[in-house]
Amino acid sequence: MRLAAPPAAPVPLAELAGRPLTTWRYAEALGVPAEPWRAATLGEGITPLLPAVDGISVKVEYASPTLSFKDRGVVLLLAQALASGASRVIADSSGNAGTAVAAYAARVGLPAEIFVPESTSPKKIGQVRAHGARVNLVPGNREATAAAAIEAVQAGGAFYASHVYNPVFHLGTATYAYEVWEQLGGRLPETLVLPVGNGTLVLGVTRAVAGLLAAGRITKRPRIVAVQAANCAPLAAAWRAGAAEPVAVNATPTIAEGIAIAEPARGAEILAAVDEIVTVTEEQVLAGRSELAQNGWYVEDTAAVCWAAARAASWPDAVVPLSGAGLKTAWTPA
Ligand SMILES: *Cc1c(COP(=O)(O)O)cnc(C)c1O
């Protein structure tokens, strides 16, 4: 499925005001049928946006049914699976997308099989199992996991609930930007700082920004800064080199497991969509997680990368997502 261009936009603020507080308030921009969405929703999105420190605001994306922003896109994947008459779903993930697919599959009553790298946090694996999904632990890197899932899909009979390949996922992650726009009273901040692994949040947000601009809901494009872990940064390396495609890198392990993607399938699209790509070290991620916790926000390691990048830079008026919950990965404060 390909998405129509130009992207749609939500109705104007005044019209949104009277609507129920669900992401369905942006139905005109989502452009998906209502019935399957209603069957699949678990109450995702509509997360708080709060000023934190030094011009940085946080959007608390872990305040979502499965504790990460992946719910925004997965609800649409399962709605589509339902509408297409699927009898079971397959997904591959480094963790959070898998937990979300497992939960939303349970919600719509479809059996799910989730492929994850064997190094995935045990808590995420436990979460997948709790929803009744079958877990396949795959040795090797994230790419090996994707290959195993695709092989299973090719065997036939299952809907591929892929957050990377299915563009309907980006319609869902676009709601992140619509919410920021609505919460700020009809504007976007100067800088949107976003994590990037496979770019599912980046691509949804850049699509939303294009739609808001095209509809005249905003007049100025925000600066979009993507953040990678220095240990696994094929997109940052390409951005620095001025390359249009991701650069082959010698990735080393990173605690930011949710963005440890050495070969992003949509790399060229991501590079074309963002204004800048920066990296953060493992030490910065740990310090960021710690600082967030000391301010009351308990996030998983991956969810500290944007905060860490924003603390190292001086972007006035930046919004950073707290993309996943602290209970998802182990952490012993020093
Ligand atoms: C998925 C995820 C991200 C972003 O990854 P993309 O692959 O770029 O969509 C960031 N943080 C957390 C916690 C995630 O689960």
The ligand as an SDF file (V2000), in Angstrom:
LIG
                    3D

 15 15  0  0  0  0  0  0  0  0999 V2000
   10.8280    2.1820   18.4360 C   0  0  0  0  0  0  0  0  0  0  0  0
   11.4110    3.0530   19.4580 C   0  0  0  0  0  0  0  0  0  0  0  0
   12.1080    4.2330   19.1250 C   0  0  0  0  0  0  0  0  0  0  0  0
   12.3050    4.7570   17.7310 C   0  0  0  0  0  0  0  0  0  0  0  0
   12.6480    3.8410   16.8130 O   0  0  0  0  0  0  0  0  0  0  0  0
   12.2920    3.9020   15.2690 P   0  0  0  0  0  0  0  0  0  0  0  0
   12.7870    2.5730   14.8440 O   0  0  0  0  0  0  0  0  0  0  0  0
   13.0750    5.0000   14.6780 O   0  0  0  0  0  0  0  0  0  0  0  0
   10.8440    4.0550   15.1060 O   0  0  0  0  0  0  0  0  0  0  0  0
   12.5580    5.0210   20.1570 C   0  0  0  0  0  0  0  0  0  0  0  0
   12.3680    4.7020   21.4470 N   0  0  0  0  0  0  0  0  0  0  0  0
   11.6960    3.5990   21.8040 C   0  0  0  0  0  0  0  0  0  0  0  0
   11.5170    3.3270   23.2520 C   0  0  0  0  0  0  0  0  0  0  0  0
   11.1850    2.7360   20.8340 C   0  0  0  0  0  0  0  0  0  0  0  0
   10.5120    1.6630   21.2020 O   0  0  0  0  0  0  0  0  0  0  0  0
  1  2  1  0
  2  3  1  0
  2 14  2  0
  3  4  1  0
  3 10  2  0
  4  5  1  0
  5  6  1  0
  6  7  2  0
  6  8  1  0
  6  9  1  0
 10 11  1  0
 11 12  2  0
 12 13  1  0
 12 14  1  0
 14 15  1  0
M  END
$$$$
